[in-house]
Amino acid sequence: MEVERSIQNIQLDDKQLLTLVRKALPDCQKLDDWKILSGGALNTTYKIQIDHGTFALRIYARDRTHCKTEKAIHQLIDKSVPTPKLIYADEEHEHWAYSIFEFVVGVHISELSNQEKANLSYELGHVLASIHAFKLPKAGLFGDGVAIGHPFAIDSSPYFEETLSVLSNSKNVRCRLGEKLTDEAIAFIQKNKAFFPTVTNDNICLTHSDFKPVNLLYTVNQKVSVLDWEFAHAGIGILDFAILLRHRHQFPLDLSALESSYIHFGGNLPEEWLRSAFITDFVNIVTLMDTPPERPKLFQQLKNAIQSTIAHWDSPSDLYRLGSTGLENV
């Protein structure tokens, strides 16, 4: 599904691309083929074929610090989490920071048939457990690399606090949700605050924070490879389940297989984790709704997601089974 981009793709010609590639591969004389890949709303990614192989060149259009963060995360998770191999990263490049990765052959999980449901769900649980196995000493948003730039205090509920702050203070969100639904959402999260995760000394882990179909490739050996780590932080793993489940209608998913695989590989889930995931996702939804430019299709889908969670809150099975469909990969 095509995404309403918030930043337009950066258009480079053959000569410009070759200059970037040669910083990583100085022996490269020419590009055999290249094209812009679809997916994502912020950065620009080129698929580039040369005699050395096939690579993905990623340009960080919004924030060059994300390049340094991704570089540090790849060094951390190398060989532990299936993800494309990072070949080169230049966060100081004059125009835009950029990275070059080995190109992973596969399809986005949204392209899979129902026949892959069991194995895909198993692999998703496995890879989430692998990510969350990286325990971190302090919680917060990364600043310089993986150093904490914005800390989350122990015993705080950062996803609740951010959701409440945005709902209460953002004119954009109030306009896009409407007065009635905004006030209803504020009352709803305050009443159900206990379902938002709280930071403890034991639950701080690497959190991908953008765990959705456009960032998940099903490879030729039937594994899940995880792309785009720029929004990762030291957080609480339920946030990744929250984002994945918002997009649950886009790909085949066996919820019980996802849960059992995650637990089998060492993951821990809170009681009533499904409710926790759906309400925690409000932080992602309202943050997206607070950003320019106007993306009416996306904002309507996000509004539907909030309405669905509130409407079906008392029935977890309906909460999962029903709800808005066709959410874009953003």
C-alpha positions in Angstrom: 0.0 0.0 0.0 1.3 3.4 -1.0 2.2 5.7 1.9 1.3 9.4 2.3 4.8 10.6 2.6 5.6 13.4 5.1 9.0 14.1 3.3 9.3 13.7 -0.4 12.0 11.3 -1.8 15.4 12.8 -2.4 16.1 12.5 -6.2 19.7 11.8 -7.0 21.2 11.0 -10.4 23.7 8.3 -11.4 26.8 10.4 -10.8 25.6 11.5 -7.3 24.8 8.0 -6.3 28.1 6.7 -7.5 29.9 9.3 -5.5 28.2 8.1 -2.3 28.8 4.4 -3.1 32.5 4.9 -3.8 33.0 6.2 -0.3 32.2 2.8 1.0 33.4 0.8 -2.1 36.3 2.8 -3.6 36.9 0.3 -6.4 33.3 0.7 -7.8 33.5 2.2 -11.3 29.8 2.3 -12.2 26.3 1.5 -11.1 24.7 -1.3 -13.1 21.2 -0.4 -12.0 19.4 1.6 -9.3 15.9 2.6 -8.3 14.1 4.2 -5.3 12.3 1.7 -3.1 8.8 2.4 -1.9 7.9 2.2 1.8 8.3 4.5 4.7 7.3 8.1 5.0 10.5 9.9 5.9 13.8 8.6 4.4 14.8 7.8 0.9 16.1 4.3 0.1 17.8 3.3 -3.2 18.3 -0.2 -4.3 21.7 -0.3 -6.1 23.2 -3.1 -8.2 27.0 -3.1 -8.9 29.5 -5.8 -9.7 30.2 -6.1 -5.9 26.5 -7.1 -5.3 23.2 -5.5 -4.4 22.9 -2.9 -1.7 20.4 -0.5 -0.1 21.5 3.1 0.2 19.5 5.0 2.8 19.4 8.8 3.0 18.3 10.2 6.4 16.2 13.1 5.1 14.9 14.4 8.5 17.5 13.9 11.1 21.1 12.9 10.6 21.6 11.8 14.2 19.4 8.7 13.3 22.3 7.5 11.1 24.7 7.4 14.1 22.0 5.7 16.2 21.4 3.0 13.6 25.2 2.5 13.3 25.5 2.0 17.1 22.5 -0.4 17.2 23.8 -2.5 14.4 27.1 -2.9 16.3 25.1 -3.9 19.3 22.8 -6.5 17.7 25.2 -7.9 15.1 24.7 -11.7 14.7 21.9 -11.7 17.4 19.0 -10.2 15.5 18.3 -10.8 11.8 18.9 -7.5 10.1 20.7 -6.4 6.9 24.4 -6.1 7.3 25.6 -2.5 7.7 28.4 -1.8 5.2 29.0 1.9 5.7 27.6 4.9 7.5 28.4 8.6 7.2 26.6 10.8 9.7 28.8 13.7 8.8 28.1 13.8 5.0 27.6 17.4 3.9 24.1 17.2 2.5 22.5 14.2 4.2 23.7 11.5 6.5 23.5 8.1 4.7 24.1 4.4 5.2 24.7 1.5 2.9 23.4 -2.0 3.8 23.6 -5.3 2.1 20.4 -5.9 0.2 18.2 -8.6 1.8 16.2 -10.7 -0.7 12.6 -11.1 0.5 9.1 -9.7 0.6 7.4 -7.5 3.1 5.2 -9.6 5.4 2.1 -7.8 4.1 2.7 -9.7 0.8 2.4 -13.2 2.3 -0.4 -15.6 1.9 -2.3 -17.3 4.8 -0.3 -20.4 4.2 2.7 -18.7 5.9 0.7 -17.7 9.0 2.1 -20.3 11.4 5.7 -19.9 10.5 5.5 -16.1 10.2 3.9 -15.8 13.6 6.6 -18.1 15.1 9.4 -16.0 13.5 7.9 -12.7 14.6 7.7 -14.0 18.2 11.3 -15.2 17.9 12.7 -12.0 16.5 10.9 -9.8 19.1 12.3 -11.9 21.9 15.8 -11.5 20.3 15.4 -7.8 20.3 14.1 -7.5 23.8 16.8 -9.8 25.1 19.1 -6.8 25.0 18.6 -5.4 28.5 19.8 -1.8 29.1 20.7 -0.1 32.3 18.7 3.1 31.8 15.5 3.8 30.0 15.0 6.7 27.6 15.3 8.0 24.1 18.7 7.7 22.5 20.7 10.9 21.9 24.3 10.5 20.7 24.4 7.0 19.3 22.9 4.8 22.0 23.6 7.2 24.9 20.4 8.2 26.6 19.5 11.7 25.6 16.0 11.9 27.2 15.8 9.6 30.2 12.7 7.8 31.5 12.6 7.7 35.3 12.2 4.4 37.2 8.5 4.0 38.2 7.4 6.4 35.5 4.9 5.6 32.8 6.5 7.4 29.8 4.2 6.2 27.1 1.1 7.3 29.2 2.7 10.6 30.1 3.6 11.4 26.5 0.1 10.4 25.3 -1.6 12.6 27.9 0.7 15.5 27.1 0.0 15.4 23.4 -3.7 14.9 23.7 -3.9 17.7 26.2 -1.7 20.2 24.5 -1.6 19.6 20.8 -3.9 21.8 18.7 -3.1 19.5 15.7 -4.4 16.4 17.4 -7.5 18.1 18.8 -8.3 19.4 15.3 -7.7 16.0 13.6 -9.5 13.9 16.2 -12.2 16.4 17.0 -13.1 17.8 20.4 -15.4 15.0 21.5 -13.0 12.1 20.7 -10.0 14.0 22.1 -11.8 14.5 25.5 -13.0 10.9 25.4 -9.5 9.6 24.7 -8.1 11.6 27.6 -10.7 10.2 30.0 -10.1 6.7 28.6 -6.4 6.7 29.2 -6.7 8.2 32.6 -9.2 5.6 33.7 -7.0 2.8 32.3 -3.6 4.1 33.1 -2.6 0.9 34.8 -2.5 -0.9 31.4 0.3 1.4 30.3 3.8 -0.1 31.1 5.8 1.3 34.0 9.6 1.5 33.9 11.3 -0.9 36.3 14.9 -2.0 36.8 14.0 -5.3 35.2 12.0 -4.4 32.0 14.2 -1.9 30.2 15.2 -3.3 26.9 16.1 -2.4 23.3 12.8 -1.5 21.7 12.6 -1.2 17.9 9.7 1.3 18.1 8.7 1.0 14.4 7.9 -2.7 14.2 5.5 -2.8 11.3 5.1 -4.6 8.0 7.1 -2.1 5.9 10.1 -2.8 8.1 9.8 -6.6 8.2 11.0 -8.7 5.4 10.2 -12.4 5.0 13.4 -13.8 3.5 14.0 -16.6 1.1 15.0 -18.9 4.0 11.6 -18.1 5.7 13.1 -15.8 8.4 12.1 -12.3 9.4 14.7 -9.6 8.8 14.2 -6.3 10.6 14.8 -3.0 8.9 15.1 0.7 10.0 16.2 1.1 13.5 16.3 4.9 13.6 13.5 5.2 16.2 14.8 2.5 18.5 15.2 3.4 22.2 15.7 1.9 25.6 12.1 1.2 26.4 9.6 -1.5 27.2 9.0 -4.3 24.7 5.2 -4.1 24.7 5.5 -1.0 22.5 6.7 -3.2 19.6 3.7 -5.5 20.0 1.5 -2.4 20.0 2.7 -1.2 16.6 2.7 -4.7 15.1 -0.9 -5.3 16.2 -2.2 -2.0 14.8 -1.2 -3.4 11.4 -2.6 -6.9 12.1 -5.0 -6.8 9.2 -2.2 -6.4 6.7 -0.5 -9.8 7.1 -1.3 -13.3 8.2 -1.1 -13.6 12.0 -1.7 -16.3 14.6 -1.9 -14.5 17.9 -1.4 -17.5 20.1 1.6 -18.6 18.0 3.2 -15.2 18.3 2.7 -15.2 22.1 3.9 -18.7 22.6 7.0 -18.2 20.4 7.9 -15.0 22.2 7.7 -16.6 25.6 9.5 -19.8 24.4 12.5 -17.7 23.4 12.7 -15.9 26.7 10.3 -13.0 26.3 8.0 -11.8 29.1 4.5 -10.4 28.7 2.3 -8.6 31.3 -1.0 -10.0 32.3 -3.7 -8.8 29.9 -0.9 -8.0 27.5 -3.3 -7.5 24.6 -5.1 -4.6 26.3 -1.7 -3.2 27.3 -0.5 -3.3 23.7 -3.6 -1.6 22.3 -3.7 1.2 24.8 0.1 1.7 24.7 -0.2 2.2 20.9 -2.0 5.5 21.6 1.4 7.1 22.1 2.4 6.2 18.6 -1.0 7.3 17.2 -1.2 10.7 18.8 2.5 11.4 18.0 1.8 10.7 14.4 -1.3 12.8 14.4 0.7 15.8 15.8 3.1 15.9 12.9 2.8 17.9 9.6 2.0 17.8 6.8 -1.7 17.0 6.4 -2.3 13.3 5.6 -6.0 12.9 5.7 -6.1 9.2 4.8 -3.6 8.3 7.5 -5.2 10.5 10.1 -8.6 9.0 9.5 -7.2 5.5 9.9 -5.4 6.5 13.1 -8.6 8.1 14.4 -10.5 4.8 13.6 -7.9 2.9 15.6 -8.5 5.0 18.7 -12.2 4.7 18.3 -12.0 0.9 17.9 -9.9 0.4 21.1 -12.3 2.5 23.2 -15.4 0.8 21.7 -14.1 -2.8 22.1 -12.1 -2.4 25.3 -14.3 -4.6 27.5 -13.9 -7.6 25.1 -10.2 -8.4 24.4 -11.1 -10.9 21.7 -13.2 -8.3 19.9 -10.4 -5.8 20.5 -8.1 -8.0 18.4 -10.6 -9.3 15.9 -12.3 -6.1 15.0 -11.1 -2.6 14.4 -9.9 -0.5 11.6 -8.4 -2.2 8.6 -6.0 -1.1 5.9 -3.7 1.0 8.0 -0.8 2.3 6.1 2.7 1.3 6.9 3.5 4.5 8.8 
